[in-house]
Amino acid sequence: MVIRDSSLLNNFRCGSAVSQGKTISYSFPGLPGGGGVVDAYPKLREGDRGDAVKSLQTHLVTAGHSVEKDGVFGAKTLAAVKAFQKKIGTGVDGVVGPKTWGALLTAPAKGTKLREGSTGTEVEYLQRGLNATLGRSLDVDGKLGAASKAAVIAYQKSRGLAADGVVGPTTWAALKSGK
């Protein structure tokens, strides 16, 4: 998400530190590499700490894994990530990248057929999954509009699926399995 009309000075104190895994949700247009949206779903691995790890742990719990939501990517979180990766049938490396994030974020979805004009929680799961998997910055607003449809088509094309913009069983299966 890009935050506009906010001052850095309102949110940071002089001497404050930023640690690995901590997201800075600002865009810096005009600076090299600074015009994009900060990665809300960073690659995580054992030893990482912070809010992104806590978010990962929350999603692992939602997906049925027992981990403490302490923001520390330790042995139990690693075991849960590997178990999740094994369950979805993707490479089991314990590293949480775009495909694992996408599968985690869409895991709670029922898989309802969606198309442009669809609304609701299922669309939110889809939007989060597409953001993580494709590195997009769709508004997670529960409305499948033109931008979300374009992202669905891009995802479908990139996975060799029928690129019709309709999220049916095949597209849901691909997202939920980390493809």
Backbone as ProteinMPNN parsed JSONL, in Angstrom:
{"seq_chain_A": "MVIRDSSLLNNFRCGSAVSQGKTISYSFPGLPGGGGVVDAYPKLREGDRGDAVKSLQTHLVTAGHSVEKDGVFGAKTLAAVKAFQKKIGTGVDGVVGPKTWGALLTAPAKGTKLREGSTGTEVEYLQRGLNATLGRSLDVDGKLGAASKAAVIAYQKSRGLAADGVVGPTTWAALKSGK", "coords_chain_A": {"N_chain_A": [[0.841, -1.16, 0.0], [0.6, 2.175, -0.806], [1.313, 5.026, 0.961], [-0.012, 8.155, 1.019], [0.31, 11.713, 1.333], [1.407, 11.767, 3.862], [3.754, 12.478, 6.347], [7.12, 11.598, 6.766], [8.259, 12.454, 9.063], [6.24, 12.432, 10.91], [6.027, 9.842, 11.738], [8.445, 8.755, 12.534], [11.146, 8.848, 14.832], [14.064, 10.693, 15.521], [17.018, 8.866, 15.459], [15.775, 6.427, 15.619], [15.604, 2.924, 14.898], [15.595, 0.649, 12.148], [14.78, -2.639, 11.636], [15.662, -5.842, 10.179], [13.085, -7.423, 8.379], [11.159, -5.703, 9.206], [8.665, -3.721, 7.951], [8.693, -0.82, 5.976], [6.351, 1.305, 5.174], [6.283, 3.17, 2.899], [6.426, 5.031, -0.126], [8.835, 6.209, -2.395], [8.812, 8.094, -4.808], [10.742, 8.956, -7.671], [13.213, 8.397, -6.638], [15.842, 6.042, -7.242], [14.545, 2.879, -7.663], [12.665, 3.508, -5.789], [10.051, 4.072, -6.355], [8.177, 2.167, -6.221], [5.938, -0.08, -4.493], [6.376, -1.001, -1.135], [7.428, -4.231, -0.242], [5.035, -6.191, 1.044], [5.003, -8.799, 1.671], [7.574, -10.187, 2.445], [10.454, -12.263, 1.622], [10.983, -14.842, 3.829], [12.851, -16.562, 6.35], [14.295, -19.075, 8.538], [15.405, -17.64, 11.56], [14.74, -15.032, 11.021], [13.024, -12.1, 12.237], [10.28, -10.153, 13.537], [7.457, -8.07, 12.497], [6.55, -9.092, 10.036], [7.119, -11.793, 10.284], [5.45, -12.4, 12.402], [3.001, -11.994, 11.128], [3.169, -14.054, 9.235], [3.112, -16.235, 11.026], [0.537, -15.949, 12.08], [-0.993, -16.52, 9.79], [-0.187, -19.157, 9.382], [-1.303, -20.374, 11.63], [-4.016, -19.962, 11.043], [-4.133, -21.639, 8.875], [-4.092, -24.025, 10.138], [-1.877, -24.843, 11.653], [0.115, -25.254, 14.558], [1.629, -22.768, 16.064], [3.496, -20.386, 17.949], [2.642, -16.994, 18.055], [4.934, -15.055, 18.002], [6.663, -13.532, 16.547], [9.151, -14.501, 15.929], [11.078, -16.387, 13.828], [11.579, -19.347, 14.413], [12.483, -22.759, 15.288], [9.978, -24.109, 15.568], [8.271, -22.59, 13.929], [9.588, -22.946, 11.52], [9.234, -25.73, 11.188], [6.44, -25.763, 10.893], [6.13, -24.259, 8.54], [7.447, -25.929, 6.709], [5.803, -28.193, 6.912], [3.413, -27.107, 5.925], [4.223, -26.47, 3.303], [4.755, -29.042, 2.359], [2.188, -30.134, 2.511], [0.804, -28.641, 0.554], [2.113, -29.433, -1.66], [4.363, -28.29, -2.819], [7.809, -27.242, -3.329], [9.759, -28.175, -0.557], [11.36, -26.243, 1.399], [11.438, -24.607, 3.556], [11.608, -21.895, 3.303], [9.873, -18.904, 3.026], [8.507, -17.633, 0.373], [7.171, -15.857, -2.518], [5.34, -17.805, -3.643], [4.689, -19.521, -1.49], [3.651, -17.634, 0.31], [1.439, -16.761, -1.235], [-0.093, -19.128, -1.343], [-0.615, -19.518, 1.4], [-2.127, -17.225, 1.989], [-4.404, -17.582, 0.469], [-5.387, -19.918, 1.429], [-7.605, -20.06, 3.344], [-9.781, -19.574, 1.706], [-12.874, -20.541, 0.221], [-13.053, -21.164, -2.38], [-14.866, -20.178, -4.157], [-16.388, -19.471, -7.278], [-15.257, -16.728, -9.079], [-15.612, -13.593, -10.73], [-15.205, -10.602, -12.746], [-16.785, -7.994, -11.038], [-17.587, -9.51, -8.914], [-17.859, -9.652, -5.325], [-16.728, -9.47, -1.887], [-15.462, -11.535, 0.859], [-14.073, -13.709, -0.264], [-12.986, -12.543, -2.533], [-11.202, -10.802, -1.336], [-9.353, -12.651, -0.222], [-8.365, -13.639, -2.636], [-7.242, -11.271, -3.749], [-5.202, -10.693, -1.876], [-3.653, -13.008, -2.175], [-2.869, -12.786, -4.887], [-1.418, -10.395, -4.756], [0.752, -11.208, -3.139], [1.826, -13.387, -4.593], [2.326, -12.387, -7.187], [3.591, -10.024, -6.653], [2.134, -7.702, -6.678], [0.174, -4.682, -6.1], [-2.531, -4.565, -5.439], [-5.562, -3.046, -4.338], [-6.926, -4.277, -1.418], [-9.904, -4.707, -1.306], [-12.116, -6.243, -1.561], [-13.532, -6.181, -3.91], [-13.849, -7.265, -7.124], [-12.561, -5.732, -9.52], [-11.477, -3.972, -12.495], [-8.615, -3.812, -12.226], [-8.04, -5.973, -10.528], [-9.022, -8.049, -12.105], [-7.265, -7.864, -14.284], [-4.902, -8.619, -12.976], [-5.573, -11.246, -12.297], [-5.715, -12.372, -14.863], [-3.046, -12.008, -15.675], [-1.793, -13.671, -13.801], [-2.953, -16.15, -14.501], [-1.991, -16.441, -17.146], [0.763, -16.562, -16.614], [0.958, -18.983, -15.398], [0.216, -20.822, -17.237], [-2.486, -21.266, -17.538], [-5.947, -21.163, -18.636], [-6.519, -18.01, -19.706], [-8.809, -16.212, -18.793], [-9.743, -14.479, -16.929], [-11.545, -15.31, -15.081], [-11.991, -16.703, -11.95], [-11.91, -19.786, -11.243], [-12.172, -23.288, -10.3], [-9.658, -24.316, -11.257], [-7.874, -22.108, -11.251], [-8.032, -21.338, -8.546], [-7.019, -23.706, -7.406], [-4.374, -23.665, -8.35], [-3.367, -21.302, -7.121], [-3.744, -21.953, -4.386], [-2.021, -24.056, -4.14], [0.472, -23.06, -4.288], [1.525, -22.408, -6.773]], "CA_chain_A": [[0.0, 0.0, 0.0], [1.33, 3.434, -0.841], [0.71, 6.017, 1.849], [0.157, 9.483, 0.449], [-0.003, 12.839, 2.218], [1.91, 11.521, 5.207], [5.132, 12.915, 6.503], [7.996, 10.677, 7.475], [8.541, 13.004, 10.376], [5.15, 12.118, 11.825], [6.054, 8.443, 12.14], [9.762, 8.312, 12.956], [11.899, 9.731, 15.712], [15.49, 10.718, 15.252], [17.721, 7.809, 16.179], [15.051, 5.161, 15.61], [16.249, 1.911, 14.07], [14.753, -0.232, 11.365], [15.427, -3.943, 11.635], [15.28, -6.761, 9.118], [11.738, -7.96, 8.544], [10.266, -4.598, 9.551], [8.243, -3.065, 6.728], [8.534, 0.626, 5.942], [5.283, 1.402, 4.181], [6.334, 4.433, 2.192], [6.927, 5.028, -1.484], [9.681, 7.36, -2.627], [8.902, 8.336, -6.243], [11.856, 9.781, -8.095], [14.466, 7.79, -6.204], [16.032, 4.76, -7.905], [13.911, 1.773, -6.954], [11.814, 3.986, -4.718], [8.715, 4.43, -6.803], [7.272, 1.035, -6.066], [5.323, -0.342, -3.207], [7.197, -1.831, -0.275], [6.99, -5.617, -0.231], [4.292, -6.541, 2.253], [5.206, -10.233, 1.886], [8.994, -10.414, 2.164], [10.974, -13.62, 1.751], [11.331, -15.096, 5.227], [13.521, -17.834, 6.636], [14.644, -19.27, 9.941], [16.261, -16.602, 12.117], [14.125, -13.718, 10.842], [12.182, -11.617, 13.336], [9.543, -8.93, 13.27], [6.028, -8.088, 12.197], [6.269, -9.983, 8.9], [7.13, -13.158, 10.826], [4.215, -12.523, 13.177], [1.944, -12.162, 10.137], [3.333, -15.433, 8.754], [2.643, -17.146, 12.069], [-0.919, -15.835, 12.123], [-1.531, -17.255, 8.643], [0.057, -20.58, 9.622], [-2.333, -20.812, 12.589], [-5.265, -20.012, 10.272], [-4.043, -22.818, 8.002], [-4.176, -25.231, 10.962], [-0.608, -25.219, 12.269], [0.257, -24.754, 15.918], [2.85, -22.004, 16.302], [3.316, -19.194, 18.77], [2.731, -15.758, 17.269], [5.879, -14.241, 18.754], [7.492, -12.744, 15.652], [10.474, -15.114, 15.799], [11.062, -17.53, 12.912], [12.409, -20.363, 15.044], [12.34, -24.157, 14.885], [8.565, -24.488, 15.425], [7.752, -21.921, 12.731], [10.212, -23.65, 10.39], [8.546, -27.018, 11.029], [5.094, -25.486, 10.383], [6.267, -23.844, 7.141], [7.762, -27.129, 5.922], [4.593, -29.029, 6.878], [2.481, -26.464, 5.005], [4.745, -26.651, 1.953], [4.549, -30.452, 1.995], [0.746, -30.316, 2.332], [0.342, -28.062, -0.71], [2.795, -30.112, -2.751], [5.398, -27.451, -3.426], [9.134, -27.531, -2.796], [9.825, -28.052, 0.899], [12.665, -25.688, 1.745], [11.319, -23.813, 4.778], [11.712, -20.478, 2.97], [8.565, -18.372, 2.658], [8.612, -16.699, -0.74], [5.885, -15.489, -3.124], [4.408, -18.919, -3.84], [4.203, -19.963, -0.18], [2.767, -16.567, 0.797], [0.188, -16.816, -1.993], [-0.862, -20.297, -0.897], [-1.081, -19.255, 2.769], [-3.143, -16.173, 1.993], [-5.628, -18.076, -0.158], [-5.787, -21.181, 2.077], [-8.942, -20.06, 3.952], [-10.837, -19.349, 0.709], [-13.7, -21.704, -0.111], [-12.859, -21.445, -3.797], [-16.044, -19.719, -4.879], [-16.097, -18.954, -8.611], [-15.263, -15.266, -9.071], [-15.381, -12.892, -12.003], [-15.324, -9.158, -12.583], [-18.054, -7.632, -10.419], [-17.744, -10.271, -7.663], [-17.455, -8.931, -4.122], [-16.757, -10.225, -0.648], [-14.267, -12.059, 1.51], [-13.321, -14.55, -1.205], [-12.219, -11.633, -3.393], [-10.089, -10.32, -0.505], [-8.346, -13.724, -0.219], [-7.784, -13.637, -3.973], [-6.401, -10.084, -3.91], [-3.988, -10.875, -1.066], [-2.859, -14.053, -2.815], [-2.263, -12.233, -6.101], [-0.395, -9.433, -4.332], [1.928, -11.935, -2.665], [2.386, -14.242, -5.629], [2.788, -11.602, -8.335], [4.235, -8.785, -6.229], [1.237, -6.601, -7.057], [-0.28, -3.813, -5.016], [-3.977, -4.395, -5.566], [-6.304, -2.693, -3.133], [-7.658, -5.423, -0.876], [-11.172, -4.063, -1.01], [-13.213, -7.19, -1.721], [-14.256, -5.909, -5.163], [-13.075, -7.71, -8.272], [-12.701, -4.742, -10.58], [-10.599, -4.094, -13.658], [-7.232, -4.072, -11.823], [-7.977, -7.35, -10.026], [-9.198, -8.935, -13.257], [-5.999, -7.848, -15.024], [-3.951, -9.417, -12.2], [-5.977, -12.642, -12.466], [-5.296, -12.775, -16.208], [-1.582, -12.102, -15.652], [-1.472, -14.883, -13.059], [-3.344, -17.297, -15.314], [-1.022, -16.55, -18.251], [2.08, -16.947, -16.088], [0.897, -20.376, -14.937], [-0.236, -21.656, -18.341], [-3.914, -21.545, -17.381], [-6.827, -20.4, -19.523], [-6.463, -16.627, -19.229], [-10.123, -15.626, -19.046], [-10.084, -13.544, -15.86], [-12.506, -15.942, -14.175], [-11.3, -17.501, -10.948], [-12.652, -21.015, -11.005], [-11.442, -24.334, -9.578], [-8.271, -24.471, -11.703], [-7.087, -20.97, -10.769], [-7.948, -21.477, -7.098], [-6.115, -24.828, -7.095], [-3.015, -23.217, -8.586], [-3.009, -20.37, -6.052], [-3.708, -22.634, -3.088], [-0.931, -25.025, -4.11], [1.743, -22.359, -4.391], [2.046, -22.411, -8.159]], "C_chain_A": [[0.893, 1.231, 0.0], [0.591, 4.424, 0.043], [1.018, 7.391, 1.277], [-0.221, 10.533, 1.512], [0.383, 12.546, 3.668], [3.359, 11.96, 5.256], [5.925, 11.855, 7.245], [8.236, 11.158, 8.9], [7.446, 12.687, 11.39], [5.265, 10.715, 12.402], [7.398, 7.942, 12.637], [10.388, 9.34, 13.877], [13.361, 9.64, 15.34], [16.163, 9.63, 16.093], [16.972, 6.492, 16.197], [15.722, 4.209, 14.634], [15.204, 1.11, 13.321], [15.48, -1.558, 11.291], [14.915, -4.8, 10.492], [13.906, -7.333, 9.411], [10.712, -6.903, 8.904], [9.944, -3.842, 8.273], [8.149, -1.565, 6.926], [7.535, 0.88, 4.822], [5.217, 2.79, 3.54], [6.867, 4.206, 0.794], [7.722, 6.31, -1.671], [9.846, 7.58, -4.129], [10.069, 9.259, -6.563], [13.196, 9.253, -7.647], [14.613, 6.446, -6.905], [15.44, 3.628, -7.063], [12.912, 2.21, -5.913], [10.402, 4.32, -5.118], [7.702, 3.334, -6.58], [6.719, 0.924, -4.671], [6.241, -1.252, -2.411], [6.592, -3.223, -0.206], [6.326, -5.952, 1.097], [4.494, -8.001, 2.618], [6.652, -10.585, 1.557], [9.36, -11.893, 2.284], [11.455, -13.788, 3.189], [11.968, -16.465, 5.374], [13.863, -17.892, 8.12], [15.648, -18.205, 10.383], [15.689, -15.204, 11.966], [13.223, -13.397, 12.024], [11.382, -10.413, 12.862], [8.085, -9.159, 12.926], [5.676, -9.016, 11.045], [6.245, -11.444, 9.36], [5.861, -13.398, 11.639], [3.018, -12.72, 12.244], [1.979, -13.583, 9.563], [2.763, -16.417, 9.77], [1.126, -17.116, 12.204], [-1.547, -16.631, 10.994], [-1.302, -18.761, 8.777], [-0.985, -21.145, 10.596], [-3.675, -20.94, 11.868], [-5.302, -21.243, 9.382], [-3.966, -24.119, 8.797], [-2.896, -25.691, 11.627], [-0.481, -24.55, 13.635], [1.62, -24.086, 16.09], [2.514, -20.811, 17.189], [3.507, -17.971, 17.895], [3.622, -14.759, 18.011], [6.8, -13.403, 17.876], [8.901, -13.276, 15.473], [10.356, -16.36, 14.925], [12.063, -18.555, 13.447], [12.069, -21.751, 14.524], [10.878, -24.565, 14.682], [7.93, -23.843, 14.199], [8.315, -22.597, 11.488], [9.502, -24.976, 10.128], [7.148, -26.816, 10.444], [5.148, -25.077, 8.909], [6.531, -25.066, 6.272], [6.548, -28.055, 5.825], [3.565, -28.439, 5.911], [2.938, -26.671, 3.564], [4.545, -28.093, 1.475], [3.071, -30.7, 1.686], [0.267, -29.786, 0.983], [1.08, -28.64, -1.912], [3.82, -29.275, -3.484], [6.751, -27.867, -2.872], [9.174, -27.261, -1.301], [11.231, -27.576, 1.267], [12.628, -24.829, 3.012], [11.454, -22.318, 4.561], [10.346, -20.009, 2.483], [8.764, -17.274, 1.626], [7.235, -16.447, -1.324], [4.889, -16.638, -3.24], [3.84, -19.416, -2.507], [3.272, -18.921, 0.422], [1.413, -16.653, 0.094], [-0.695, -17.964, -1.557], [-1.417, -20.087, 0.508], [-2.245, -18.268, 2.788], [-4.457, -16.614, 1.362], [-6.145, -19.349, 0.504], [-7.193, -21.144, 2.68], [-10.091, -19.912, 2.943], [-11.577, -20.654, 0.411], [-13.518, -22.096, -1.57], [-14.068, -21.103, -4.641], [-15.634, -19.163, -6.235], [-16.285, -17.439, -8.613], [-15.02, -14.734, -10.472], [-15.535, -11.401, -11.738], [-16.721, -8.815, -12.084], [-18.315, -8.391, -9.128], [-17.25, -9.426, -6.496], [-17.412, -9.888, -2.946], [-15.402, -10.729, -0.182], [-13.43, -12.919, 0.581], [-12.462, -13.69, -2.131], [-11.026, -11.08, -2.612], [-8.987, -11.367, -0.437], [-7.61, -13.746, -1.55], [-6.821, -12.464, -4.133], [-5.108, -10.202, -3.107], [-3.066, -11.91, -1.711], [-2.162, -13.562, -4.079], [-1.176, -11.225, -5.758], [0.887, -10.154, -3.934], [2.608, -12.7, -3.79], [3.007, -13.445, -6.769], [3.556, -10.342, -7.949], [3.435, -7.561, -6.627], [0.892, -5.759, -5.836], [-1.77, -3.511, -5.198], [-4.553, -3.904, -4.253], [-7.042, -3.942, -2.686], [-8.975, -4.86, -0.357], [-12.374, -4.99, -1.178], [-14.046, -6.966, -2.972], [-13.376, -6.325, -6.336], [-13.366, -6.783, -9.448], [-11.685, -4.986, -11.68], [-9.155, -4.442, -13.277], [-7.073, -5.509, -11.322], [-8.127, -8.348, -11.173], [-7.906, -9.008, -14.069], [-4.941, -8.689, -14.306], [-4.282, -10.907, -12.314], [-5.499, -13.148, -13.822], [-3.774, -12.935, -16.272], [-1.145, -13.375, -14.931], [-1.775, -16.118, -13.905], [-2.362, -17.507, -16.469], [0.314, -17.078, -17.749], [2.12, -18.4, -15.624], [0.385, -21.328, -16.021], [-1.691, -22.075, -18.238], [-4.702, -20.771, -18.43], [-6.952, -18.987, -18.954], [-7.759, -15.898, -19.562], [-10.551, -14.636, -17.969], [-11.108, -14.07, -14.883], [-11.723, -16.842, -13.229], [-12.198, -18.685, -10.594], [-11.774, -22.028, -10.303], [-9.967, -24.45, -9.978], [-7.392, -23.345, -11.191], [-6.941, -21.027, -9.254], [-6.956, -22.576, -6.726], [-4.656, -24.407, -7.284], [-2.54, -22.267, -7.483], [-2.807, -21.081, -4.72], [-2.573, -23.649, -2.98], [0.429, -24.376, -4.337], [2.356, -22.395, -5.775], [2.073, -21.013, -8.733]], "O_chain_A": [[1.859, 1.29, 0.761], [-0.613, 4.631, -0.11], [2.181, 7.743, 1.077], [-0.968, 10.255, 2.449], [-0.263, 13.037, 4.594], [4.094, 11.812, 4.279], [5.456, 11.287, 8.231], [8.395, 10.358, 9.822], [7.699, 12.675, 12.594], [4.67, 10.421, 13.439], [7.489, 6.812, 13.116], [10.186, 10.544, 13.72], [13.828, 8.595, 14.888], [15.9, 9.502, 17.288], [17.484, 5.514, 16.743], [16.336, 4.639, 13.658], [14.083, 0.916, 13.792], [16.656, -1.61, 10.929], [13.867, -4.52, 9.909], [13.598, -7.685, 10.55], [9.513, -7.182, 8.905], [10.849, -3.372, 7.585], [7.594, -1.092, 7.919], [7.852, 0.686, 3.649], [4.206, 3.484, 3.64], [7.664, 3.297, 0.56], [7.339, 7.367, -1.172], [10.909, 7.285, -4.677], [10.35, 10.21, -5.834], [14.224, 9.621, -8.216], [13.613, 5.769, -7.142], [15.798, 3.451, -5.899], [12.355, 1.367, -5.21], [9.625, 4.807, -4.296], [6.5, 3.55, -6.734], [7.006, 1.738, -3.794], [6.824, -2.182, -2.968], [5.373, -3.37, -0.121], [6.979, -5.991, 2.14], [4.197, -8.409, 3.742], [6.932, -11.2, 0.528], [8.676, -12.668, 2.952], [12.233, -12.98, 3.697], [11.667, -17.397, 4.629], [13.739, -16.909, 8.851], [16.61, -17.907, 9.676], [16.087, -14.286, 12.683], [12.728, -14.288, 12.715], [11.762, -9.74, 11.904], [7.553, -10.263, 13.042], [4.625, -9.657, 11.063], [5.437, -12.236, 8.875], [5.268, -14.475, 11.57], [2.125, -13.517, 12.535], [0.941, -14.23, 9.424], [2.016, -17.326, 9.409], [0.503, -18.155, 12.419], [-2.529, -17.342, 11.209], [-2.133, -19.554, 8.335], [-1.485, -22.254, 10.408], [-4.392, -21.922, 12.064], [-6.363, -21.824, 9.157], [-3.796, -25.193, 8.218], [-2.829, -26.817, 12.119], [-0.921, -23.416, 13.829], [2.638, -24.761, 16.242], [1.394, -20.3, 17.175], [4.431, -17.92, 17.083], [3.15, -13.767, 18.566], [7.626, -12.648, 18.388], [9.759, -12.584, 14.927], [9.612, -17.284, 15.254], [13.211, -18.627, 13.01], [11.454, -21.904, 13.469], [10.564, -25.285, 13.733], [7.136, -24.478, 13.505], [7.595, -22.798, 10.51], [9.203, -25.308, 8.981], [6.711, -27.597, 9.599], [4.306, -25.502, 8.118], [5.913, -25.228, 5.22], [6.295, -28.636, 4.77], [2.921, -29.175, 5.164], [2.13, -27.01, 2.699], [4.203, -28.325, 0.316], [2.74, -31.39, 0.721], [-0.58, -30.405, 0.339], [0.714, -28.368, -3.056], [4.112, -29.531, -4.653], [6.824, -28.759, -2.027], [8.678, -26.235, -0.835], [12.157, -28.371, 1.425], [13.67, -24.375, 3.485], [11.421, -21.547, 5.52], [9.735, -20.646, 1.624], [9.136, -16.147, 1.951], [6.229, -16.784, -0.699], [3.705, -16.453, -2.957], [2.646, -19.699, -2.408], [2.229, -19.263, 0.979], [0.367, -16.621, 0.742], [-1.907, -17.802, -1.414], [-2.565, -20.44, 0.779], [-3.221, -18.456, 3.513], [-5.513, -16.072, 1.69], [-7.236, -19.812, 0.172], [-7.925, -22.124, 2.539], [-11.252, -20.107, 3.301], [-10.976, -21.727, 0.357], [-13.798, -23.233, -1.951], [-14.27, -21.671, -5.714], [-14.631, -18.456, -6.331], [-17.329, -16.93, -8.205], [-14.32, -15.343, -11.281], [-15.94, -10.987, -10.652], [-17.719, -9.284, -12.633], [-19.158, -7.984, -8.328], [-16.352, -8.597, -6.645], [-17.982, -10.978, -2.995], [-14.356, -10.4, -0.742], [-12.201, -12.865, 0.63], [-11.341, -14.067, -2.472], [-9.947, -10.908, -3.179], [-7.811, -11.031, -0.577], [-6.385, -13.857, -1.592], [-5.699, -12.648, -4.605], [-4.036, -9.849, -3.6], [-1.853, -11.714, -1.784], [-0.998, -13.884, -4.314], [-0.126, -11.201, -6.401], [1.98, -9.76, -4.342], [3.832, -12.662, -3.922], [4.084, -13.785, -7.259], [4.113, -9.665, -8.813], [4.002, -6.5, -6.885], [1.264, -6.077, -4.706], [-2.203, -2.361, -5.12], [-4.092, -4.294, -3.18], [-7.709, -4.593, -3.489], [-9.144, -4.58, 0.83], [-13.514, -4.579, -0.965], [-15.149, -7.501, -3.085], [-12.28, -5.793, -6.515], [-14.274, -7.012, -10.246], [-11.106, -6.067, -11.782], [-8.533, -5.277, -13.933], [-6.095, -6.181, -11.649], [-7.442, -9.37, -11.207], [-7.499, -10.089, -14.495], [-4.168, -9.394, -14.954], [-3.378, -11.737, -12.416], [-4.937, -14.239, -13.914], [-3.275, -13.894, -16.86], [-0.24, -14.074, -15.387], [-0.947, -17.023, -14.01], [-1.95, -18.636, -16.734], [0.926, -17.939, -18.382], [3.196, -18.978, -15.475], [0.148, -22.505, -15.752], [-2.089, -23.107, -18.778], [-4.185, -19.835, -19.039], [-7.441, -18.804, -17.839], [-7.812, -15.08, -20.481], [-11.61, -14.02, -18.083], [-11.502, -13.365, -13.954], [-10.894, -17.644, -13.661], [-13.105, -18.588, -9.768], [-10.73, -21.665, -9.761], [-9.114, -24.662, -9.116], [-6.274, -23.595, -10.739], [-5.853, -20.792, -8.727], [-6.14, -22.392, -5.823], [-3.8, -24.754, -6.47], [-1.43, -22.416, -6.972], [-1.825, -20.843, -4.018], [-2.2, -24.059, -1.881], [1.423, -25.068, -4.553], [3.579, -22.411, -5.919], [2.478, -20.825, -9.88]]}, "name": "protein", "num_of_chains": 1, "seq": "MVIRDSSLLNNFRCGSAVSQGKTISYSFPGLPGGGGVVDAYPKLREGDRGDAVKSLQTHLVTAGHSVEKDGVFGAKTLAAVKAFQKKIGTGVDGVVGPKTWGALLTAPAKGTKLREGSTGTEVEYLQRGLNATLGRSLDVDGKLGAASKAAVIAYQKSRGLAADGVVGPTTWAALKSGK"}
